[in-house]
Amino acid sequence: INRIMEYDKVTEQEAKDRMASIDKSRSSYYNYYTNKAWGVASSYHLSIDASVLGIDDTVLFIKDFVMRRMEILQKLPSI
């Protein structure tokens, strides 16, 4: 909410409304095209609450995850 307020220069209520509208659109799109349920942890490889680490540390966390995942995939036998 704070990032939306700052970036879009809107009130807290406008930011909440925008976030709810965007989340609803994303959920509908995801559910339709994946046949999975938006927000269910088992549907994702990684789920992060960026408010815990902050943006910069979240970026580093994701980068580390991707690098480790790529290393694992490279070690798998080719099919």
C-alpha positions as CSV (number, residue, x, y, z in Angstrom):
1,I,0.0,0.0,0.0
2,N,2.8,2.4,0.9
3,R,4.6,1.7,-2.3
4,I,1.5,2.3,-4.4
5,M,0.8,5.5,-2.5
6,E,4.3,6.8,-3.0
7,Y,4.6,5.7,-6.6
8,D,1.1,6.7,-7.9
9,K,0.7,9.7,-5.5
10,V,-2.7,8.5,-4.3
11,T,-4.4,8.3,-0.9
12,E,-4.3,5.1,1.3
13,Q,-7.9,4.2,0.3
14,E,-7.1,4.6,-3.4
15,A,-4.0,2.5,-3.1
16,K,-6.0,-0.2,-1.3
17,D,-8.7,-0.1,-4.0
18,R,-6.1,-0.4,-6.7
19,M,-4.3,-3.3,-5.1
20,A,-7.6,-5.1,-4.6
21,S,-8.6,-4.6,-8.2
22,I,-5.2,-5.7,-9.6
23,D,-5.1,-8.7,-7.3
24,K,-8.6,-9.7,-8.5
25,S,-7.5,-9.4,-12.1
26,R,-4.3,-11.4,-11.5
27,S,-6.2,-14.1,-9.6
28,S,-8.7,-14.5,-12.4
29,Y,-6.0,-14.7,-15.1
30,Y,-3.9,-17.1,-13.1
31,N,-6.8,-19.4,-12.2
32,Y,-8.0,-19.5,-15.8
33,Y,-4.7,-20.2,-17.5
34,T,-3.1,-22.5,-15.0
35,N,-6.0,-24.5,-13.7
36,K,-4.6,-23.9,-10.3
37,A,-5.7,-21.7,-7.4
38,W,-4.2,-18.2,-6.9
39,G,-2.6,-17.9,-3.5
40,V,-2.2,-21.6,-2.7
41,A,1.4,-22.2,-1.6
42,S,1.7,-25.5,-3.4
43,S,1.1,-23.7,-6.7
44,Y,4.4,-21.9,-6.4
45,H,8.1,-22.7,-6.3
46,L,8.8,-19.6,-4.1
47,S,6.6,-17.2,-2.1
48,I,8.1,-14.2,-0.3
49,D,6.7,-11.5,1.9
50,A,8.9,-8.6,0.7
51,S,7.9,-6.5,3.8
52,V,10.0,-8.9,5.9
53,L,13.3,-8.3,4.1
54,G,12.7,-5.0,2.3
55,I,13.0,-4.6,-1.4
56,D,16.8,-4.7,-1.8
57,D,17.3,-7.8,0.4
58,T,14.3,-9.5,-1.3
59,V,16.0,-9.0,-4.6
60,L,19.2,-10.6,-3.3
61,F,17.1,-13.4,-1.8
62,I,15.4,-14.1,-5.1
63,K,18.7,-13.9,-7.0
64,D,20.3,-16.5,-4.6
65,F,17.3,-18.8,-5.0
66,V,17.4,-18.6,-8.8
67,M,21.2,-19.3,-8.9
68,R,20.8,-22.3,-6.6
69,R,17.8,-23.6,-8.6
70,M,19.8,-23.3,-11.8
71,E,22.7,-25.2,-10.3
72,I,20.4,-28.0,-9.3
73,L,18.8,-28.2,-12.7
74,Q,22.2,-28.3,-14.4
75,K,23.1,-31.3,-12.3
76,L,20.1,-33.3,-13.4
77,P,20.6,-35.9,-16.2
78,S,19.3,-34.8,-19.6
79,I,16.1,-36.4,-20.8
